[in-house]
Amino acid sequence: MKGLQLEEHPVPGAPALLVLPGGGFREHTAHDGEGYARWLNSIGLGAVVLRYRLRPDPFPAALQQARAALAALQAGKLLPGADRNRIGVIGSSAGGLLAGLLATGAVLSTEPRPPTVPRPAFHVQSYGLADLALLPPGAVSGLLGDDLHLAAELSPVTHVDARTAPTFVWATAQDPPGLPNALAWARVLAEHGVPVELHVYPEGRHGVGLADGVAWGEHGRLALPHTAQWTEAFRRWLTDRFGPWEESPPAWR
């Protein structure tokens, strides 16, 4: 499938995640793409990174790509050793917008209704976008280009219902777009009775990724030990909600 990067799946029967990196629909940032996938592998989880369609390609091309990748994971066509009942999605920044649309089963008015609309078993928002109304107009224009009329439809919180996947949300208090969007996710999910866990860490600008100081291209160099604890918080959350898996990962650093 075009745009996919399969990472090693070290533990058969473990959960797996579709990784949707950030980059403002202008690029795919490696630290919350391949970097996340390697970290997930290190705790025994499978990961597939999707390099979804970027601007100026119009929506819903990226969303349709993400749907197809999620469906392929759930069908065992990708990472066939993964537990098909524990397939999740993790999205960062702009990738969080796509992850949220998957988690809510959103279908845009500009596309034909697909025969099936897959939803992940769980959903992770890593400083991801919830509501485009929370961004400055210039930022929304940069994200959507000629598709500004889709801003409300492309705001995942407008599609939340009781069937939305259980969600883990994190951001930092120093992240102007990340914090209000994380709070919006928590509020709207709670209003619909969707299980949600929210973590807000005091330090870190937008896009800190793993916050462990490991550089991936131009990004990921910041080492923020307290903020970096979000990965362990996620591991505990996933274990509590979906049960343990065998963790016998290879060294990857």
Disulfide bonds with the S-S distance in Angstrom:
none
